[in-house]
Amino acid sequence: MGVWDFLTMPFDLPVNPIISYVGMAIIGVIAFHLAYRITGAIGGSSGEMTIIHWVLRLVIFVILWALVCGIIYLVRFVRDYWVYVVIALCVLLFTLCGVFIYKHRNNKIRIKKDESDREKNEEKSS
């Protein structure tokens, strides 16, 4: 796939391609409104704002497009490999629980040790 194909491809949804183009049009409208608000808040001459508006619109469009494509690929990955995702999440959950329990127990031991050290220091100073 060439650079031009990558830049001009829609979301690559496995459904009707018209839906992909409608989604890109919605992103274009969102990018227009965001760029319009930003350039309207900045103020300035008409020529400068036109250039800034189009640059902002392009940047916002690319960011939103990449975000939506990333979400689509993530959903596809989870859909295709859901068993592995569930296993990985369970391993992560058990690991986090183990770390929490380990830190909680060590914190109790440390608190008891600090209390006994304080008591010993108080006995020595008395």
GUDOFI-776032 format. One line per field, with one value per residue: x, y, z of N, C-alpha, C in turn. Coordinates in Angstrom, 1 decimal, always signed. Last residue first. Example, Ala and Ser with C-alpha at 12.3 -4.5 7.8 and 13.67 -1.06 7.14 Angstrom:
<nodes>
nu (+12.8, +13.2);
nv (-2.2, -5.7);
nw (+7.1, +7.8);
cau (+13.7, +12.3);
cav (-1.1, -4.5);
caw (+7.1, +7.8);
cu (+12.9, +13.2);
cv (+0.0, -3.3);
cw (+7.9, +7.8);
</nodes>
This chain:
<nodes>
nu (+13.5, +14.8, +14.1, +11.4, +11.4, +12.6, +10.6, +8.5, +9.6, +9.8, +7.1, +6.2, +7.7, +6.6, +4.0, +4.6, +5.7, +3.5, +1.7, +3.2, +3.2, +0.5, +0.3, +2.0, +0.6, -1.8, -1.0, +0.2, -2.1, -3.7, -2.0, -2.2, -4.9, -5.1, -3.4, -4.7, -7.1, -6.1, -5.2, -7.7, -9.0, -7.3, -7.6, -10.3, -10.5, -9.5, -11.4, -12.2, -9.8, -9.3, -11.5, -11.0, -8.6, -9.4, -11.2, -9.3, -7.7, -9.6, -10.0, -7.4, -7.1, -9.1, -8.2, -5.8, -6.7, -8.3, -6.4, -4.9, -6.8, -7.5, -5.1, -4.9, -7.2, -6.7, -4.4, -5.4, -7.4, -6.0, -4.6, -6.8, -8.0, -6.3, -7.7, -8.6, -8.9, -11.5, -11.6, -9.8, -11.4, -13.8, -12.8, -11.8, -14.2, -15.6, -13.9, -13.9, -16.6, -16.6, -14.8, -16.3, -18.3, -16.9, -16.1, -18.7, -19.2, -17.3, -18.2, -20.7, -19.9, -19.0, -20.5, -18.0, -15.5, -13.8, -11.8, -12.1, -10.6, -7.4, -5.6, -3.2, -2.8, -2.5, -0.2, +1.7, +0.6, +0.8);
nv (+6.8, +6.1, +3.4, +3.6, +4.9, +3.0, +1.0, +2.3, +2.7, +0.0, -0.7, +1.0, +0.0, -2.6, -2.0, -0.8, -3.0, -4.7, -3.2, -3.1, -5.7, -6.0, -4.2, -5.3, -7.7, -6.8, -5.5, -7.6, -9.2, -7.5, -7.4, -10.1, -10.4, -8.6, -9.7, -12.2, -11.1, -10.0, -12.2, -13.6, -11.8, -11.9, -14.5, -14.4, -12.5, -11.9, -10.5, -8.4, -7.1, -6.3, -4.6, -2.6, -1.6, -0.6, +1.4, +3.0, +3.8, +5.3, +7.4, +8.5, +9.3, +11.2, +13.1, +13.9, +14.8, +17.0, +18.6, +19.3, +20.6, +22.7, +24.1, +24.8, +26.4, +28.5, +29.7, +30.7, +32.4, +34.2, +35.7, +36.9, +38.4, +39.1, +38.3, +35.7, +33.5, +32.6, +31.7, +29.6, +27.9, +27.6, +26.4, +24.0, +22.8, +22.7, +21.0, +18.6, +17.9, +17.5, +15.4, +13.4, +13.2, +12.1, +9.7, +8.5, +8.4, +6.6, +4.3, +4.0, +3.3, +0.7, -1.6, -3.2, -3.3, -0.2, +1.7, +4.4, +5.2, +6.4, +8.3, +7.5, +5.0, +5.9, +7.4, +5.5, +2.1, -1.2);
nw (+78.9, +76.6, +76.4, +76.0, +73.6, +71.9, +72.1, +70.8, +68.3, +67.5, +67.4, +65.3, +63.2, +63.1, +62.4, +59.9, +58.5, +58.4, +56.8, +54.5, +53.7, +53.1, +51.0, +49.1, +48.6, +47.7, +45.3, +43.9, +43.6, +42.0, +39.7, +38.9, +38.4, +36.2, +34.3, +33.9, +32.9, +30.5, +29.2, +28.8, +27.2, +24.9, +24.1, +23.4, +21.3, +18.8, +17.4, +19.1, +19.5, +16.9, +16.4, +18.3, +17.3, +14.8, +15.8, +17.2, +15.0, +13.5, +15.4, +15.4, +12.8, +12.6, +14.5, +13.2, +10.7, +11.6, +12.8, +10.6, +8.9, +10.6, +10.8, +8.1, +7.8, +9.7, +8.7, +6.3, +7.3, +8.9, +7.0, +5.6, +7.6, +10.7, +14.0, +16.4, +18.1, +17.9, +15.3, +15.4, +17.0, +15.6, +13.2, +14.2, +15.0, +12.6, +11.0, +12.5, +12.1, +9.4, +9.2, +10.6, +8.7, +6.6, +7.6, +7.7, +5.0, +4.2, +5.6, +4.3, +1.8, +1.9, +4.2, +6.1, +7.4, +7.0, +6.5, +6.6, +3.5, +2.2, +1.8, +2.9, +1.7, -1.0, -0.7, +0.1, -0.9, +0.0);
cau (+12.9, +14.9, +15.5, +11.9, +10.7, +13.2, +12.0, +8.4, +9.2, +11.0, +8.0, +5.7, +7.9, +8.1, +4.3, +3.9, +6.5, +4.7, +1.4, +2.9, +4.5, +1.1, -0.6, +2.3, +2.0, -1.8, -1.7, +1.0, -0.9, -4.1, -2.3, -0.9, -4.3, -5.9, -3.1, -3.3, -7.1, -6.8, -4.3, -6.6, -9.6, -7.5, -6.3, -9.9, -11.1, -8.6, -10.8, -13.2, -10.5, -8.4, -11.3, -12.2, -8.6, -8.5, -11.7, -10.4, -7.1, -9.0, -11.1, -8.1, -6.2, -9.2, -9.5, -5.8, -5.8, -8.9, -7.5, -4.3, -6.1, -8.5, -5.7, -3.8, -7.0, -7.9, -4.4, -4.3, -7.7, -6.9, -3.9, -5.8, -8.8, -6.7, -6.6, -8.8, -7.6, -11.1, -12.4, -9.4, -10.0, -13.8, -13.5, -10.8, -13.1, -16.1, -14.2, -12.7, -16.1, -17.5, -14.5, -15.0, -18.6, -17.5, -15.1, -17.9, -20.1, -17.2, -16.9, -20.7, -20.6, -18.0, -20.7, -19.4, -16.0, -14.8, -11.6, -11.8, -11.5, -8.4, -6.9, -3.8, -3.0, -3.6, -1.4, +1.4, +1.4, +0.0);
cav (+7.0, +7.5, +3.8, +2.9, +5.6, +4.3, +0.7, +1.9, +3.8, +0.8, -1.4, +1.1, +1.3, -2.5, -2.7, +0.0, -1.8, -5.2, -3.5, -1.8, -5.1, -6.8, -4.0, -4.0, -7.7, -7.6, -4.8, -6.5, -9.7, -7.9, -6.2, -9.5, -11.2, -8.4, -8.4, -12.2, -11.9, -9.1, -11.2, -14.2, -12.1, -10.6, -14.0, -15.3, -12.2, -12.6, -11.6, -9.3, -7.7, -7.1, -5.8, -3.4, -2.2, -1.7, +0.3, +2.4, +3.1, +4.1, +6.5, +8.0, +8.3, +10.1, +12.4, +13.3, +13.7, +15.9, +18.0, +18.6, +19.4, +21.8, +23.5, +24.0, +25.2, +27.6, +29.0, +29.7, +31.4, +33.2, +34.9, +36.1, +37.4, +39.4, +38.6, +37.0, +34.1, +33.1, +32.8, +30.8, +28.3, +28.1, +27.7, +25.0, +23.1, +23.5, +22.4, +19.3, +18.2, +18.6, +16.6, +13.9, +13.6, +13.4, +10.6, +8.7, +9.2, +8.0, +4.8, +4.2, +4.6, +1.8, -0.7, -3.0, -4.5, -1.0, +0.3, +3.6, +5.5, +5.3, +8.6, +8.8, +5.1, +5.0, +8.0, +6.5, +3.3, +0.0);
caw (+80.3, +77.0, +76.6, +77.2, +74.7, +72.1, +72.6, +72.2, +69.1, +67.6, +68.4, +66.7, +63.6, +63.4, +63.6, +60.9, +58.7, +59.1, +58.2, +55.2, +54.1, +54.2, +52.2, +49.7, +49.1, +48.9, +46.4, +44.3, +44.3, +43.3, +40.5, +39.2, +39.5, +37.4, +34.8, +34.4, +34.1, +31.5, +29.5, +29.6, +28.5, +25.7, +24.6, +24.4, +22.6, +19.8, +16.8, +18.6, +20.7, +17.6, +15.6, +18.5, +18.6, +14.8, +14.9, +17.9, +16.1, +13.0, +15.0, +16.6, +13.3, +11.7, +14.7, +14.6, +10.8, +10.8, +13.6, +11.7, +8.5, +10.1, +12.0, +8.7, +7.0, +9.7, +10.0, +6.3, +6.3, +9.5, +7.9, +4.9, +6.9, +9.4, +13.1, +15.7, +18.0, +19.2, +15.7, +14.6, +17.4, +16.9, +13.2, +13.6, +16.0, +13.7, +10.6, +12.3, +13.5, +9.9, +8.5, +11.1, +10.1, +6.4, +7.3, +9.0, +5.9, +3.7, +5.9, +5.8, +2.0, +1.9, +3.0, +5.7, +6.5, +7.7, +6.2, +7.9, +4.6, +2.5, +1.2, +3.3, +3.1, -0.6, -1.1, +1.0, -1.0, +0.0);
cu (+13.9, +14.3, +15.7, +13.3, +11.2, +12.7, +12.7, +9.7, +9.1, +10.7, +9.3, +6.6, +7.4, +8.3, +5.7, +4.2, +5.9, +5.6, +2.6, +2.5, +4.3, +2.4, +0.0, +1.5, +2.4, -0.4, -1.6, +0.3, +0.0, -3.0, -2.8, -1.1, -2.9, -5.3, -3.8, -3.0, -5.7, -6.8, -4.9, -5.6, -8.5, -8.1, -6.4, -8.5, -10.6, -9.2, -10.0, -12.6, -11.5, -9.0, -10.4, -12.1, -9.8, -8.5, -10.8, -11.0, -8.2, -8.4, -10.6, -9.2, -6.8, -8.3, -9.6, -7.1, -5.8, -8.0, -8.2, -5.4, -5.5, -7.9, -6.7, -4.4, -5.9, -7.7, -5.6, -4.3, -6.6, -7.3, -4.8, -5.0, -7.8, -7.3, -7.2, -7.6, -7.8, -9.7, -12.0, -10.3, -9.6, -12.4, -13.5, -11.5, -12.2, -15.1, -14.7, -12.9, -14.8, -17.0, -15.3, -14.6, -17.4, -17.9, -15.7, -16.8, -19.4, -18.1, -16.8, -19.3, -20.6, -18.6, -19.7, -19.4, -17.4, -15.2, -12.5, -11.6, -11.2, -9.3, -7.9, -5.2, -3.6, -3.9, -2.6, +0.1, +0.9, +0.9);
cv (+6.7, +7.7, +5.2, +3.3, +4.9, +5.0, +2.0, +1.6, +3.5, +2.1, -0.6, +0.5, +1.6, -1.0, -2.5, -0.7, -1.0, -3.9, -3.9, -2.1, -3.8, -6.2, -4.8, -3.7, -6.4, -7.6, -5.5, -5.7, -8.6, -8.4, -6.5, -8.2, -10.6, -9.1, -8.1, -10.8, -11.9, -9.8, -10.3, -13.1, -12.7, -10.9, -12.7, -14.9, -13.1, -12.4, -12.5, -10.6, -8.7, -7.9, -6.8, -4.7, -3.1, -2.4, -0.9, +1.2, +2.3, +3.2, +5.2, +7.0, +7.7, +8.9, +11.1, +12.5, +13.0, +14.6, +16.9, +17.9, +18.6, +20.5, +22.4, +23.3, +24.3, +26.3, +28.1, +28.9, +30.3, +32.1, +33.8, +35.1, +36.4, +38.2, +38.9, +37.2, +35.5, +33.8, +33.4, +32.0, +29.6, +28.6, +28.4, +26.3, +24.1, +23.8, +23.2, +20.8, +19.0, +19.0, +17.8, +15.2, +14.1, +14.0, +12.0, +9.7, +9.5, +8.9, +6.3, +4.8, +4.9, +3.1, +0.4, -2.1, -4.4, -2.2, -0.6, +2.2, +4.6, +5.7, +7.4, +9.0, +6.4, +5.0, +7.2, +7.2, +4.4, +1.2);
cw (+81.4, +78.5, +77.2, +77.5, +76.0, +73.3, +72.8, +72.8, +70.6, +68.5, +68.6, +67.7, +65.0, +63.9, +64.0, +62.3, +59.8, +59.4, +59.0, +56.6, +54.8, +54.7, +53.4, +51.0, +49.7, +49.5, +47.7, +45.4, +44.8, +44.1, +41.9, +40.1, +39.9, +38.6, +36.1, +35.0, +34.7, +32.9, +30.6, +30.1, +29.4, +27.1, +25.4, +25.0, +23.7, +21.2, +17.8, +18.0, +20.2, +18.7, +16.3, +17.6, +18.8, +16.2, +15.0, +17.1, +16.9, +14.0, +14.4, +16.3, +14.6, +12.3, +13.8, +14.8, +12.1, +10.9, +12.9, +12.6, +9.6, +9.7, +11.6, +9.9, +7.5, +9.0, +10.1, +7.6, +6.3, +8.6, +8.5, +5.8, +6.2, +8.7, +11.7, +14.7, +17.4, +19.1, +17.0, +15.0, +16.7, +17.3, +14.5, +13.5, +15.4, +14.7, +11.8, +11.9, +13.4, +11.3, +9.1, +10.5, +10.7, +7.8, +7.2, +8.8, +7.2, +4.5, +5.4, +6.2, +3.4, +2.1, +3.0, +4.5, +6.1, +6.8, +7.0, +7.6, +5.8, +3.6, +1.5, +2.9, +3.5, +0.9, -0.8, +0.6, +0.0, +0.0);
</nodes>
